[in-house]
Amino acid sequence: MKKVLLGCSFLLMFVSMNAQDFLGKAEYFSKKIHAKKAQKTVTDDKEPVDPEFEKMVQEAVKKASEKQFLLIFNKTESLYEEQKSLEKPQMTDGTSVSISYSTAGKKYINTKDKSSIVEDEIFGKEFLIVEPLVQPEWKLINESKKIGDYNCFKAELVIPVTQKQLEAYEEFLKKEELKPALFKMDKPEDQVITVWYTPEIPVSFGPDNYWGLPGLILEVNDGRYIILCSKVTLSNKDKTKIKAPNTGEKVSQKKFDEIYKKKYDSMKNEDGVIIFQH
């Protein structure tokens, strides 16, 4: 089995980072930390499984947990989005298996206007979640390593458990006392995000929602997934403008959560099971 290489190969076109019209592009890929364990449980059955089918299922699980993303950025703006893949494992008889997770919407950050916009949807209806930027409370750690040709430094961010998460867990425990749940819910805990950033590319952006460090973030580990940068290009000739997402109803994160909860609750029966109506 091939090992995941932390070192990345970079293509870099040197430009003055003080220029106002440069454009950067960073390619990332994500890997689920416990993907191997998940693959084993997919075909965990006493009945014999066709080796080719088992291989196909494992490949489908692997592809579903490995995604590619593109971050486009300049001095004050960034746009992060998933790159869609059209390939899926296929057997010699034409049978195919496709295992997919929901595709994340675009994420836009503007450090000049101190704002962020995230695309999301609720059962097909599109929303734009607009929020003011809040500087993350990063803890800079005196550790360094090389990623590709870049000198990188470590930083950590602790995301505390929210009251909403605790309430959801308490509700789950109450329901489980009355009727055992099909799926278990782990007790929510503070989440520690570990990242590596490089001051050699002095912009405060990174993959997903991570930003606010004195350099481009090249690696993220949130305890479940690792996001790694595989390629960076910088150009002062590319005149592409970064466009903020503009399709969907504009709401705050709080309003979006309220709409989602209302819709979610309206689709549950008395046992808490979601009922889909055609």
N, C-alpha and C positions, 0 to 999 in steps of 0.2 A: 504494500500500500504506500502510495506516495505521501511524504510528509508535507505539511503546509509550510511554505517558506515565508518567513516574516520579511525577509529582504525583498524589496520591490525594484523592478527595473523602470527607470524614469527617462523620459525624453524631455529635455529642458531647453527652451529657447530663451537665452538670457536677455532680459530687458530691465530697464530701470524701474524699480518698484515704486519710485516716487512719481512716475508718470501717471497722469490722470486717465489715460485712455488705454491702458493695458487690459487684456482679458486672459484669465486663467481658466484652465479646465483640469479637474482632477477626477480620475476614474477610481471607483471603489468596488470591492466585492465583500459580501457578508457570508459568514459561515456560522452555523449553529454549533455551539460548543459541545453539546452532547448529541450530535447528529448520529454518531456511530451506535450509541445505545438505542436511539429511536429506530434505526434501521433494523436492528435485531428483533424488536418487538412487533414490527409490522407483519412478519411471517412466522411468528411464534405460535405454531399449531402442531398438534400431535399427528395430523394427517400428512402424508408425504406431499411435498410441493415440487412442482416441475422446476428444475434448476434454472431454466431460461426465464421462466416467469418470475422466480424469486430474484434473479439478477436484475430483471427489468423493474420490479417494484423497488428494490434498493436504490437503483439509479434514479428512479422518479422521486423518491424521498430526498435523495441527495440534492437533486436539481431544485426541488421545491424549497429547500432550506438555504440554498446558495443563490444570492441575487446580486445583480450588478447595478451600480448607480453612477450618476454623473453629477458633479458639482461644478457649476459655472460661477465665476466670481471676478469682481474687480476690487477697487479700493474700498467701496462702501456697500456693495450689494452681492448677494449670493442666491443661487437657485439650485435646489437639490431635487433630483427626481430619479425614479427607478427606470432602468433600461429593460424593456420587455424582451423576453426570449421566446422564439417561436418553436424551438426544438422540443421534442419529447421522445422518450424511449419507445422503440417499436420492435416487435418480434418479427421473425421471418415470415409468418403467415399474415402480417399486416395488423395484428392486434397491438394496441398501444395502451399505456397506462399514464395517466396524467394526475399528479397530485399538486395542488396549488394552494398558496395562501393569498389573502387579499393583497392587492397592489396598493402601495402607499401613494398618496397624492403628492403633488409638488409642494416644496417648502421654500419660502422666500424670506430672506432677512435683509433689512436695510438699516445699517448702523448709523447713517446720517440722519434719517427720519426717526430712528429708534422704534421701528415697527417690524412685525412679522406677520406673514400670511401663510396659512396652511390649508391645502385642499383636503376635503373629507366629504363623506356622503353617508346618508342614513336611508337604507333600503331604496337606493336609486336616486334620491334627491341630493343634489350637489350643494355644498356649503363652502364658504370661505371663512375660516376662523382667523379673525384679525385681533391681534394683541400687541400691546406696547412691549418693547424689548426690556427685559430685566437682566442685568448683568449677573451671570452665574458666579457663585462663590467658590471659585476654583482654589484648591490648595496646591501650590507649586512644590514639587518634590525634587530634591537634589539627586536625581538619577538621570542618566543619559544612555542612549544607544543609537546605533546607526540603522536607518531604514533606507535602503537603497543608497544613494549618495548623500543623504541628508543627516545631519546631526540633530537628534531629537531629544526632547526633555519630557519628563513625566509630570502629569497633573492628575488630581483626583477631585471628584465632585460627589457629594453625598446628597441624594434625593430622599428626603424624609417621607415616611408613610403618611398618606393623607387621611383626613377624617372620613372621606368618602370610601376609601379602601377598607378602613376598619369597620365602618358600618355595614359594608357589603359582606365582610367576613362574619360579623356577628349575626347577620340575617341568615347566612348560609348555615351556621351552627344550629340556629333555632329550627330551621326547616329539616336539618339532618336528624334532629332528635325525634321528630315526628315520622319521618320517612327517609331511610338511607338514600343518599344521592348516588347517581350513576358515576359521576366524576367527583374527585376530591378537590378541595380548594386549600392551598397552602396559606398559612398565616402570613399576612403581609409584613414585610420587614423593610428597613431603610435600604436603599439601593446605592451601591458604591460604583461610580463610573470611573474607569481608569483610561486615560488617553495619553498619547504621545504626539507632541507638536514640534514643528521646526521653525525657529526664528529666522531661518534662511529664506523663508517665504513669509514676509511680515504682513500677513492679513489675518484677521481674527475669525476666520470661518472654519468650517469643518463639516463632516457628514451628518446627516439627520438634523437634529435640533441643536447640535453642539457648536458653540462659538464662544468668543470672549477671551481667548488666550493670545499672547503676543507672537502668534505664528500659526500657520496652517496645520490643522489636526490631520495626521496621517494614519492614526490607528485608534480604535475605540474598543473597549471591552466592558460590556455592561453586565457580565455574569451569565448571560444567556447567549449572546451573539458577539462575534468579533467582526469589526469592520476594518478592512485593510485597504490602503491606497496602493494601486498598481501602476499608475502612470500620471504624470503631471506635465502639462504644457503651458507655457506662458508666451504671450505674443503682444507686441504693440502695433501689429498690422491688422489683426482681426477686429473689425468694427462692429461685431455683433452686439446688439443692445440686450441687456438682461431685462426681461419683461415679467412683472409680477402677475401671478394667477388672477384672472378676472371673471371666471365663470362660476356662478353659484351665489346663493344668498349670503350676505355678509352678517356674521354673528360673532359674539365673543365666545371664548371657550366655555364660560359658565352657561351661556344661553344654549350652546350646542349640546352640552351635557344634559341640560334640562329637556331639550327636544328628544334626545336619544332615549333618555329614561322613560319619558312619557310614551314614546312609540314602543319601546321594549316591553313595558308593563302592560300595554294594551293588547299585546300578542301572547301573553302568558295565560295558561289556564290555572285552575285552583291548585294544581300540584307544582306550579312554577315552570311547566314545560312550554316552550315556544311553539305556537301553532301557526303554520304558514297557510294563508288562504289564497286561493287562486281567483 
